[in-house]
Amino acid sequence: MKLGDEISGYRVVTEPTNANGGKCMWAFAEKDGRQYFLKRFLEPKRPREGSTASAASRRIRLEVCQEFEDRHRGIMKRLRPDARGGGNLVLATDFFHEGSTYYKVTERIDTTTLEKPQTLEPRQKAVLLKTLGLSLQLLHDIDVVHGDLKPLNVLIQKRDGAAFHSAKLIDFDDSYLSGSPPGRQDVAGDSLYGAPEWRRYVQEDESVRPEQLTTAVDVFALGLMTHEYLTGSLPDHDERYGSPADAVNAGETLRLDSRLSDSLQGLIRATTSLQPGKRPRMGTYLKALKDPTVCALVHRRPGTVGSKPPEPAASPTAAAPPTAEEASATRVSRIRSNLGRPPASARTEGPEKAEAPEPETTTPTEVKRSRVRINLGDRRKP
């Protein structure tokens, strides 16, 4: 595929590139005056006519290609561009092979996307997550797994005159029917957003059967993206693990941003559960976002979970010893500290006040005085 080539009626109008294309090359193309996104798959390859390969080799390659075709055409049949509620799904309009190579076509859309959704206001964040959730709900209702859900495959845009941003879901090349993924060597995805069961599946863990890769795989990725869209980063985990799924598989609890509301923390905990069956369905996810205030980051008071603990109170400083003049004065206070009782000669009959004893100059052991003076009353002459 080169600039200027015409492939099945599509004329390539930009230089093909592999940027973020995985096992594909892509370019923009034109046909009948309309703009398209044209993707060329690098594999599988159909046997060429006149190839010298053995009959067995040709048969194996044709079987692989047939499975590839069936999966793509099956998804296209279920996901039609005119499907109700599918306005935020960017779906394929054509799929074919020319020679030994497969191609897929979608309508060209503006590829600009909001880079930092965490900067949006809470209501904007809630609408963004709802549009993404509704698109996934549409897929899951017809038993389709996106299979490679990650921020790169979501375009965050706002149309001219629109009040809110919306999420457009793209790239269904790795989609499959729930419980029927491609083989362990062929299934696609991103290890950073992959679910625990998907990670074990591609790592040749025979305890994970294909039927265990269901729509819950997307829900795990959505939980991670929810945390990222709200806070700007993925949930944290021990650096020994290369991905959140690896940490969860090892029994670790993902560390969530403490600024998230309690409601959102609970939702993300549920979506990133180790057990696929414990992850919520999309209806539950959307219901949790009904009140947009749950998307607000909470700046917690000191002393609450996730906040810096309060500084310890300073110890009271002892007062300086009294002067001789102060010692001879009578002091009245409503606070009684554990300073001992004065001698009988210094007690008054009334319950409200007591005069301090005269200072001793000869035998200091006869009257025990505290070195702390609490001066909360008026000084009076003896």
C-alpha positions as CSV (number, residue, x, y, z in Angstrom):
1,M,0.0,0.0,0.0
2,K,1.6,3.3,-1.2
3,L,0.4,6.9,-1.7
4,G,-1.6,7.1,-4.9
5,D,-2.4,3.3,-5.0
6,E,-6.0,2.3,-5.8
7,I,-7.2,-0.7,-3.8
8,S,-10.6,-2.1,-4.6
9,G,-11.7,1.4,-5.7
10,Y,-10.2,3.2,-2.7
11,R,-7.4,5.7,-3.7
12,V,-4.8,6.2,-1.0
13,V,-4.3,9.9,-0.4
14,T,-1.8,9.9,2.6
15,E,1.4,8.1,3.3
16,P,0.6,4.8,5.0
17,T,1.9,4.5,8.5
18,N,2.1,1.9,11.3
19,A,1.7,4.5,14.1
20,N,-0.4,2.9,16.8
21,G,-1.5,0.3,14.3
22,G,-0.2,-2.9,15.9
23,K,-0.2,-5.5,13.2
24,C,-1.6,-3.1,10.6
25,M,-0.7,-0.3,8.2
26,W,-3.2,2.5,7.7
27,A,-3.8,5.5,5.6
28,F,-6.7,7.8,4.5
29,A,-8.3,7.1,1.2
30,E,-11.0,8.5,-1.1
31,K,-13.8,6.8,-3.0
32,D,-16.7,8.4,-4.8
33,G,-15.8,11.8,-3.3
34,R,-15.9,10.5,0.3
35,Q,-13.1,10.2,2.8
36,Y,-12.3,6.9,4.4
37,F,-9.9,5.3,6.9
38,L,-8.2,2.3,5.2
39,K,-6.5,-0.4,7.2
40,R,-4.2,-3.1,5.8
41,F,-3.7,-6.2,7.9
42,L,-0.2,-7.5,7.9
43,E,-1.4,-11.0,8.8
44,P,-2.9,-13.4,8.1
45,K,-1.9,-13.8,4.5
46,R,-3.9,-15.8,2.0
47,P,-1.9,-18.3,-0.2
48,R,-0.9,-16.7,-3.5
49,E,-2.1,-18.2,-6.7
50,G,0.6,-20.4,-8.2
51,S,2.4,-20.7,-4.8
52,T,4.8,-23.7,-4.5
53,A,3.7,-24.3,-0.9
54,S,2.6,-27.8,-0.1
55,A,-1.1,-28.7,-0.1
56,A,-1.0,-29.2,3.6
57,S,0.5,-25.7,4.2
58,R,-2.1,-24.1,1.9
59,R,-4.9,-25.9,3.7
60,I,-3.7,-24.7,7.1
61,R,-3.3,-21.1,5.9
62,L,-6.7,-21.1,4.3
63,E,-8.2,-22.4,7.6
64,V,-6.6,-19.6,9.5
65,C,-7.8,-17.0,7.0
66,Q,-11.3,-18.4,7.0
67,E,-11.5,-18.1,10.8
68,F,-10.2,-14.6,10.5
69,E,-12.8,-13.7,7.9
70,D,-15.7,-15.3,9.8
71,R,-14.8,-13.4,13.0
72,H,-14.7,-10.0,11.3
73,R,-17.8,-10.5,9.2
74,G,-19.7,-11.9,12.2
75,I,-18.9,-8.8,14.2
76,M,-19.8,-6.5,11.3
77,K,-23.1,-8.3,10.9
78,R,-24.0,-7.7,14.6
79,L,-22.6,-4.2,14.7
80,R,-24.1,-2.2,11.9
81,P,-23.4,1.6,11.5
82,D,-27.2,2.3,11.5
83,A,-27.8,0.4,14.7
84,R,-30.0,2.2,17.2
85,G,-27.8,4.0,19.8
86,G,-24.6,3.3,17.9
87,G,-23.8,6.9,17.1
88,N,-20.6,6.8,19.2
89,L,-19.4,3.5,17.6
90,V,-17.1,4.0,14.7
91,L,-17.8,0.8,12.7
92,A,-16.4,-0.8,9.6
93,T,-18.2,-0.2,6.3
94,D,-16.2,-2.6,4.1
95,F,-14.0,-5.7,4.6
96,F,-12.2,-7.5,1.7
97,H,-9.0,-9.1,0.5
98,E,-7.1,-8.1,-2.5
99,G,-4.5,-10.7,-3.5
100,S,-3.2,-12.2,-0.3
101,T,-3.9,-9.2,1.9
102,Y,-7.0,-8.2,3.9
103,Y,-8.3,-4.7,4.2
104,K,-10.9,-3.0,6.4
105,V,-12.6,0.4,5.8
106,T,-14.3,2.9,8.1
107,E,-15.5,6.4,7.5
108,R,-12.9,9.1,8.2
109,I,-13.5,11.0,11.4
110,D,-11.6,13.8,13.1
111,T,-8.9,12.0,15.1
112,T,-8.3,14.8,17.5
113,T,-9.0,13.8,21.1
114,L,-9.0,15.5,24.5
115,E,-5.6,14.6,26.1
116,K,-6.5,15.3,29.7
117,P,-10.1,14.3,30.6
118,Q,-9.2,14.6,34.3
119,T,-9.3,18.4,33.8
120,L,-13.0,18.4,33.1
121,E,-15.7,19.4,35.6
122,P,-17.5,16.6,37.4
123,R,-20.6,16.8,35.2
124,Q,-18.5,16.7,32.1
125,K,-16.7,13.7,33.4
126,A,-20.0,11.9,34.2
127,V,-21.4,12.5,30.7
128,L,-18.1,11.3,29.2
129,L,-18.1,8.1,31.2
130,K,-21.8,7.6,30.4
131,T,-21.3,7.8,26.7
132,L,-18.5,5.3,26.9
133,G,-20.6,3.0,29.1
134,L,-23.6,3.2,26.8
135,S,-21.4,2.2,23.8
136,L,-20.1,-0.8,25.8
137,Q,-23.6,-1.7,26.9
138,L,-24.7,-1.8,23.2
139,L,-21.8,-4.2,22.5
140,H,-22.4,-6.4,25.5
141,D,-26.2,-6.7,24.9
142,I,-25.4,-8.5,21.6
143,D,-22.6,-10.6,23.3
144,V,-19.7,-8.7,21.6
145,V,-16.4,-8.1,23.5
146,H,-14.4,-5.1,22.3
147,G,-11.3,-7.0,23.2
148,D,-8.8,-4.0,23.2
149,L,-10.5,-1.3,25.3
150,K,-8.0,1.4,26.2
151,P,-7.8,5.2,25.9
152,L,-6.1,4.9,22.5
153,N,-9.2,3.4,21.2
154,V,-11.5,6.1,22.6
155,L,-11.8,9.5,20.9
156,I,-13.0,12.2,23.3
157,Q,-14.6,15.0,21.3
158,K,-17.0,17.8,21.5
159,R,-19.0,18.8,18.5
160,D,-19.4,22.5,17.6
161,G,-22.2,24.0,19.7
162,A,-22.4,20.9,22.0
163,A,-22.3,21.4,25.8
164,F,-20.5,18.1,26.7
165,H,-17.7,15.9,25.5
166,S,-18.6,12.4,24.2
167,A,-16.5,9.3,23.8
168,K,-16.4,7.6,20.4
169,L,-15.3,4.0,20.5
170,I,-13.1,2.8,17.7
171,D,-11.1,-0.2,16.4
172,F,-13.2,-3.3,16.6
173,D,-10.6,-5.4,14.8
174,D,-9.9,-7.5,17.9
175,S,-13.5,-7.9,18.9
176,Y,-15.0,-11.4,19.4
177,L,-18.2,-13.1,20.6
178,S,-18.3,-13.4,24.4
179,G,-16.8,-16.7,25.4
180,S,-15.3,-17.4,21.9
181,P,-12.0,-15.5,21.7
182,P,-9.3,-16.2,19.1
183,G,-6.5,-18.7,20.1
184,R,-4.0,-17.9,22.8
185,Q,-1.4,-17.0,20.2
186,D,-3.8,-14.8,18.2
187,V,-6.0,-13.0,20.7
188,A,-5.1,-9.3,20.9
189,G,-5.2,-6.7,23.6
190,D,-3.1,-4.5,25.8
191,S,-1.4,-6.0,28.8
192,L,-1.7,-2.6,30.7
193,Y,-5.6,-2.7,30.5
194,G,-6.1,-6.5,30.1
195,A,-8.2,-8.4,32.6
196,P,-6.7,-11.0,34.9
197,E,-8.2,-13.9,33.1
198,W,-7.1,-12.5,29.7
199,R,-3.5,-12.2,31.0
200,R,-3.5,-15.8,32.2
201,Y,-5.0,-16.9,28.9
202,V,-2.3,-15.4,26.8
203,Q,0.3,-16.7,29.3
204,E,-0.7,-20.2,28.4
205,D,-2.4,-20.9,31.7
206,E,-4.4,-24.0,30.9
207,S,-6.8,-23.4,33.8
208,V,-8.3,-20.5,31.9
209,R,-10.6,-21.8,29.2
210,P,-11.7,-19.7,26.2
211,E,-15.3,-19.5,27.5
212,Q,-14.0,-17.5,30.5
213,L,-13.1,-14.6,28.3
214,T,-16.5,-12.8,28.3
215,T,-17.7,-9.2,28.2
216,A,-16.3,-8.9,31.8
217,V,-12.9,-8.5,30.1
218,D,-14.1,-5.1,28.9
219,V,-15.5,-4.2,32.3
220,F,-12.1,-4.6,34.0
221,A,-10.5,-2.3,31.4
222,L,-13.4,0.2,31.9
223,G,-12.7,0.3,35.6
224,L,-9.1,1.2,35.0
225,M,-10.0,3.8,32.5
226,T,-12.6,5.3,34.9
227,H,-9.9,5.8,37.5
228,E,-7.6,7.3,34.8
229,Y,-10.2,9.7,33.3
230,L,-11.1,11.0,36.8
231,T,-7.6,11.3,38.3
232,G,-5.1,11.3,35.4
233,S,-3.5,8.0,36.3
234,L,-4.2,4.3,36.6
235,P,-4.6,2.7,40.1
236,D,-1.3,2.1,41.8
237,H,0.2,-1.3,42.6
238,D,3.5,-2.9,43.6
239,E,6.2,-2.2,41.0
240,R,7.1,-5.9,41.0
241,Y,4.0,-6.4,38.7
242,G,4.0,-5.1,35.1
243,S,0.2,-4.4,35.0
244,P,-2.8,-4.0,37.3
245,A,-4.1,-7.4,36.2
246,D,-0.8,-9.1,37.2
247,A,-1.0,-7.5,40.6
248,V,-4.6,-8.6,41.0
249,N,-3.7,-12.1,39.9
250,A,-1.0,-12.1,42.6
251,G,-3.7,-11.3,45.3
252,E,-2.8,-7.6,45.6
253,T,-5.4,-4.9,46.2
254,L,-5.1,-2.0,43.8
255,R,-4.4,1.3,45.5
256,L,-7.0,3.9,44.4
257,D,-6.6,7.7,44.6
258,S,-8.0,8.8,48.0
259,R,-9.6,11.9,46.4
260,L,-12.2,9.7,44.6
261,S,-15.6,9.7,46.3
262,D,-16.5,6.6,48.3
263,S,-19.1,5.7,45.7
264,L,-16.6,5.8,42.8
265,Q,-14.0,3.9,44.8
266,G,-16.6,1.1,45.4
267,L,-17.5,1.1,41.7
268,I,-13.8,0.8,40.6
269,R,-13.2,-1.9,43.2
270,A,-16.1,-3.9,41.8
271,T,-15.1,-3.5,38.1
272,T,-11.5,-4.6,38.8
273,S,-12.4,-7.6,40.8
274,L,-10.3,-10.8,40.2
275,Q,-13.4,-12.8,39.6
276,P,-15.2,-11.9,36.3
277,G,-18.6,-12.9,37.7
278,K,-18.3,-10.3,40.5
279,R,-17.8,-7.4,38.1
280,P,-20.9,-5.3,37.5
281,R,-22.9,-5.3,34.3
282,M,-23.0,-2.0,32.3
283,G,-26.5,-1.2,33.7
284,T,-25.1,-1.1,37.2
285,Y,-22.1,1.0,36.1
286,L,-24.3,3.6,34.4
287,K,-26.7,3.7,37.4
288,A,-23.7,4.6,39.6
289,L,-23.0,7.7,37.5
290,K,-26.6,9.0,37.7
291,D,-25.5,11.6,40.2
292,P,-22.6,13.5,38.5
293,T,-21.3,14.8,41.9
294,V,-19.8,11.3,42.5
295,C,-17.2,12.2,39.8
296,A,-15.9,15.2,41.9
297,L,-12.6,14.7,43.6
298,V,-12.8,15.0,47.4
299,H,-10.2,17.0,49.3
300,R,-10.5,15.1,52.5
301,R,-9.9,16.8,55.9
302,P,-6.8,15.9,57.8
303,G,-7.1,12.7,59.8
304,T,-9.4,11.0,57.2
305,V,-8.4,7.9,55.2
306,G,-5.8,8.8,52.6
307,S,-5.0,12.2,54.1
308,K,-2.0,13.4,56.0
309,P,-2.5,12.8,59.7
310,P,-2.8,15.9,61.9
311,E,0.2,17.2,63.7
312,P,0.4,16.2,67.4
313,A,-0.7,18.9,69.8
314,A,2.2,20.9,71.4
315,S,2.9,20.1,75.1
316,P,2.0,23.0,77.5
317,T,5.0,25.0,78.6
318,A,5.5,25.3,82.3
319,A,5.3,28.7,83.8
320,A,8.3,30.4,85.4
321,P,8.5,30.2,89.2
322,P,6.6,33.1,90.9
323,T,8.4,36.1,92.2
324,A,8.3,36.8,95.9
325,E,5.7,39.5,95.4
326,E,3.5,37.2,93.4
327,A,3.8,34.5,96.0
328,S,2.4,36.8,98.6
329,A,-0.7,37.6,96.6
330,T,-4.0,35.9,96.8
331,R,-5.1,34.3,93.5
332,V,-8.6,33.1,92.6
333,S,-9.1,30.4,89.9
334,R,-12.1,28.3,88.8
335,I,-9.8,25.5,87.8
336,R,-8.3,23.1,90.4
337,S,-5.2,21.3,89.4
338,N,-3.8,18.4,91.4
339,L,-1.6,20.6,93.4
340,G,-2.5,19.3,96.9
341,R,-4.6,21.0,99.5
342,P,-3.3,24.1,101.3
343,P,-2.8,23.9,105.1
344,A,-5.8,24.4,107.3
345,S,-4.6,27.9,108.3
346,A,-5.0,29.0,104.7
347,R,-8.5,27.6,104.1
348,T,-11.6,29.7,104.1
349,E,-15.0,28.6,105.2
350,G,-16.7,29.6,101.9
351,P,-16.8,27.2,99.0
352,E,-16.0,29.6,96.3
353,K,-12.4,30.8,97.0
354,A,-9.3,29.9,99.0
355,E,-6.4,32.2,99.8
356,A,-2.9,31.1,99.0
357,P,-0.6,30.6,102.0
358,E,2.0,33.1,102.9
359,P,5.3,32.3,101.4
360,E,7.6,30.4,103.7
361,T,11.2,31.8,104.4
362,T,12.4,29.3,107.0
363,T,11.0,25.8,106.6
364,P,10.1,25.1,103.0
365,T,9.0,21.5,103.8
366,E,6.0,22.6,105.9
367,V,3.9,23.8,102.9
368,K,4.2,22.1,99.5
369,R,3.7,24.5,96.7
370,S,3.4,23.8,93.0
371,R,5.8,25.5,90.6
372,V,2.9,25.9,88.1
373,R,0.7,28.9,88.5
374,I,-2.6,29.1,86.6
375,N,-3.7,32.7,86.6
376,L,-7.3,32.8,85.4
377,G,-8.7,35.1,88.1
378,D,-8.1,38.6,89.5
379,R,-5.2,39.3,91.8
380,R,-6.3,40.6,95.2
381,K,-4.4,42.1,98.0
382,P,-3.9,39.9,101.0
